[in-house]
Amino acid sequence: MGGLARNFVSEHFTTENYVATYSGSFSPVGHEAYWPSPSFIMRSNEFYRRPNRQRTTRVTNEMDRGPAVYGLACGLCRQT
C-alpha cells in the first residue's frame, strides 16, 4: 500500500500554506467615532417586513420541512 501522505492530500492543507495564510498582520478598526458617515440611509428589517410576520433570522432548508409536507395531496386530484 505504501506511499507518502502528501500524495493523497491537497497542497492547500500543507503546513507551509497554513503558516502563509496566518502570517499577515491585521490592522485594528478604529473607534466608531472616526468612521466616515455613510452616503445612504440604513433601514432596519422592520421596514421591509410585513405586519404579523414571524421574526426569524434563521435560513430554513429542506431539513426543516416536516414529513407532512412531503405527503400533501394535490388540491385538484388529491393525488400525492
Residue, then its C-alpha position, 0 to 999 in steps of 0.5 A: m500500500g505504501g506511499l507518502a501522505r502528501n500524495f493523497v492530500s491537497e497542497h492547500f492543507t500543507t503546513e507551509n500554506y497554513v503558516a502563509t495564510y496566518s502570517g499577515s498582520f491585521s490592522p485594528v478598526g478604529h473607534e466608531a467615532y472616526w468612521p466616515s458617515p455613510s452616503f445612504i440611509m440604513r433601514s432596519n428589517e422592520f421596514y421591509r417586513r410585513p405586519n404579523r410576520q414571524r421574526t426569524t433570522r434563521v435560513t430554513n432548508e429542506m431539513d426543516r420541512g416536516p414529513a407532512v409536507y412531503g405527503l400533501a395531496c394535490g388540491l385538484c386530484r388529491q393525488t400525492 
